[in-house]
């Protein structure tokens, strides 16, 4: 569940959109819930394979621990695990497609809470509960995994002055609807006047 402070900003925006004539229907719970660790497990072999094609000088510029993973001759992902990830990705795609059969767009917070503290960059707190950093950006990863068009739109600020984004996922070939939404939001909730 996203942070209550972020949800308050987005609830106000959704109310403004409804007041402007948009049909806003709330899905029960979090319809986009999935395990964001899948993204890391899915993308790591791809990134390692690409990085291994780099010159040694460029590999040296990679950040640790990724640099060590690229250099390690022990890192060879299991083909069965990769196929299992492909199947999980297909299930995620089918779930997004089924959601978009009932909704024009899927709207979520861009991130689930305020950014992590600099000295605790692997943990964030959502509504007072510490969770893995991957839960911070989990809504963004869905469109990356399924290939659906998506956009993040500035939507306002939290009580402590940090920006809040509205993340919208559209159906295939739904880019125009996303751009229309992105054009409408600043007129309803001017984010640059905070």
C-alpha positions as CSV (number, residue, x, y, z in Angstrom):
1,X,0.0,0.0,0.0
2,X,1.4,3.4,-0.9
3,X,2.2,6.0,1.8
4,X,-0.8,7.8,3.1
5,X,0.7,11.2,2.4
6,X,1.2,10.4,-1.3
7,X,-2.3,8.9,-1.5
8,X,-3.7,12.2,-0.1
9,X,-2.1,14.2,-2.9
10,X,-3.3,11.7,-5.6
11,X,-6.8,11.5,-4.1
12,X,-7.1,15.2,-4.5
13,X,-6.0,15.0,-8.1
14,X,-8.4,12.2,-8.9
15,X,-11.2,14.2,-7.3
16,X,-10.2,17.1,-9.6
17,X,-10.1,14.9,-12.6
18,X,-13.6,13.6,-11.8
19,X,-14.8,17.2,-11.3
20,X,-13.5,18.0,-14.8
21,X,-15.6,15.2,-16.3
22,X,-13.3,12.2,-16.2
23,X,-14.8,8.9,-15.1
24,X,-12.7,7.8,-12.2
25,X,-13.2,4.2,-10.9
26,X,-11.2,2.9,-8.0
27,X,-10.1,-0.7,-8.2
28,X,-10.2,-2.7,-5.0
29,X,-6.8,-3.0,-3.3
30,X,-3.7,-2.6,-5.4
31,X,-4.5,-4.2,-8.8
32,X,-0.8,-3.8,-9.9
33,X,0.6,-5.7,-7.0
34,X,3.4,-8.0,-8.0
35,X,6.9,-9.1,-6.8
36,X,9.3,-6.4,-8.0
37,X,12.2,-8.8,-7.3
38,X,11.2,-10.5,-10.6
39,X,12.4,-7.5,-12.5
40,X,15.8,-7.6,-10.9
41,X,16.1,-11.4,-11.5
42,X,14.8,-11.0,-15.1
43,X,17.0,-8.0,-16.1
44,X,20.3,-9.0,-14.4
45,X,21.3,-11.7,-16.9
46,X,20.5,-9.3,-19.8
47,X,22.5,-6.5,-18.2
48,X,25.4,-8.8,-17.4
49,X,25.5,-10.2,-20.9
50,X,25.6,-6.7,-22.4
51,X,28.2,-5.5,-20.0
52,X,30.5,-8.5,-20.7
53,X,30.6,-7.1,-24.3
54,X,32.1,-3.9,-23.1
55,X,35.8,-3.1,-23.2
56,X,37.7,-3.8,-20.0
57,X,38.1,0.0,-19.6
58,X,34.3,0.5,-19.7
59,X,33.7,-2.5,-17.4
60,X,36.1,-0.8,-14.9
61,X,33.7,2.2,-14.8
62,X,30.8,0.1,-13.7
63,X,29.7,0.4,-10.0
64,X,30.4,-2.4,-7.5
65,X,28.8,-5.0,-7.0
66,X,27.6,-5.1,-10.6
67,X,31.2,-4.8,-11.8
68,X,32.1,-7.9,-9.8
69,X,29.1,-9.7,-11.1
70,X,30.1,-8.9,-14.7
71,X,33.7,-10.1,-14.0
72,X,32.7,-13.2,-12.2
73,X,33.0,-16.4,-14.3
74,X,30.7,-18.0,-11.7
75,X,27.6,-16.0,-12.7
76,X,25.6,-18.1,-15.2
77,X,21.9,-17.9,-14.8
78,X,19.9,-21.2,-14.9
79,X,17.9,-21.6,-18.1
80,X,15.0,-23.2,-16.2
81,X,14.9,-20.2,-13.9
82,X,14.9,-17.8,-16.9
83,X,12.0,-19.7,-18.5
84,X,10.1,-19.5,-15.2
85,X,10.7,-15.8,-15.1
86,X,9.4,-15.5,-18.7
87,X,6.2,-17.4,-17.6
88,X,5.8,-15.0,-14.6
89,X,6.3,-12.0,-16.9
90,X,3.6,-13.4,-19.2
91,X,1.2,-13.8,-16.3
92,X,1.9,-10.2,-15.3
93,X,1.2,-9.1,-18.9
94,X,-2.1,-11.0,-18.9
95,X,-3.1,-9.4,-15.6
96,X,-2.5,-5.9,-16.9
97,X,-4.4,-6.7,-20.1
98,X,-7.4,-8.0,-18.1
99,X,-7.3,-4.7,-16.0
100,X,-7.2,-2.6,-19.1
101,X,-10.3,-4.5,-20.4
102,X,-12.2,-2.7,-17.6
103,X,-10.4,0.6,-17.4
104,X,-9.0,3.0,-19.9
105,X,-5.9,3.7,-17.9
106,X,-4.3,2.3,-14.7
107,X,-3.3,5.1,-12.4
108,X,-1.0,4.6,-9.4
109,X,1.6,6.6,-7.5
110,X,4.9,6.8,-9.3
111,X,6.7,5.7,-6.2
112,X,5.2,4.3,-3.0
113,X,6.7,6.7,-0.5
114,X,9.2,9.5,0.0
115,X,12.8,8.8,-1.2
116,X,15.0,6.7,1.1
117,X,17.5,8.5,3.3
118,X,21.0,8.7,1.8
119,X,22.6,6.5,4.5
120,X,19.9,3.8,4.2
121,X,19.5,3.5,0.4
122,X,18.4,-0.2,0.5
123,X,15.4,0.4,2.8
124,X,12.4,2.7,2.6
125,X,9.6,3.2,5.1
126,X,6.0,3.0,3.8
127,X,3.4,4.1,6.4
128,X,6.0,3.5,9.1
129,X,7.0,0.0,8.0
130,X,10.4,-0.6,6.6
131,X,10.4,-2.4,3.2
132,X,13.0,-3.3,0.6
133,X,13.9,-0.5,-1.8
134,X,12.3,-2.4,-4.7
135,X,8.9,-1.7,-3.2
136,X,9.6,2.0,-3.6
137,X,9.5,1.8,-7.4
138,X,7.5,-1.4,-8.0
139,X,4.7,0.3,-10.0
140,X,7.2,1.6,-12.5
141,X,8.5,-1.9,-13.2
142,X,5.2,-3.3,-14.4
143,X,5.1,-1.4,-17.7
144,X,8.8,-2.2,-18.2
145,X,8.1,-5.9,-17.9
146,X,4.9,-5.9,-20.1
147,X,5.8,-3.3,-22.7
148,X,2.6,-1.2,-22.1
149,X,3.0,2.5,-22.6
150,X,3.3,4.5,-19.4
151,X,4.0,8.0,-18.2
152,X,4.8,9.7,-14.9
153,X,3.1,13.0,-14.4
154,X,4.0,15.6,-11.7
155,X,1.0,15.7,-9.4
156,X,1.8,17.9,-6.4
157,X,3.8,17.8,-3.3
158,X,3.8,16.0,0.1
159,X,3.3,17.8,3.4
160,X,7.1,18.0,3.6
161,X,7.5,19.5,0.1
162,X,8.7,16.5,-1.8
163,X,7.2,15.9,-5.3
164,X,4.5,13.3,-6.0
165,X,4.0,11.7,-9.3
166,X,1.0,10.0,-10.9
167,X,2.0,7.0,-12.9
168,X,-0.4,6.0,-15.7
169,X,-0.3,2.8,-17.7
170,X,-2.3,2.6,-20.9
171,X,-3.2,-0.2,-23.4
172,X,-1.2,-0.9,-26.4
173,X,-1.3,2.1,-28.8
174,X,-2.7,4.2,-25.9
175,X,0.0,6.8,-26.0
176,X,-2.4,9.6,-27.0
177,X,-4.6,9.0,-24.0
178,X,-1.5,9.2,-21.7
179,X,-0.4,12.4,-23.3
180,X,-3.9,13.9,-23.0
181,X,-3.9,13.0,-19.3
182,X,-0.5,14.5,-18.9
183,X,-1.7,17.7,-20.5
184,X,-4.8,17.9,-18.3
185,X,-3.2,17.4,-14.9
186,X,-1.2,20.7,-14.7
187,X,-4.3,22.6,-15.5
188,X,-6.1,21.0,-12.6
189,X,-3.3,20.8,-10.1
190,X,-0.5,23.2,-11.0
191,X,2.6,21.5,-9.5
192,X,5.1,24.2,-10.2
193,X,3.3,26.7,-7.9
194,X,4.2,25.1,-4.6
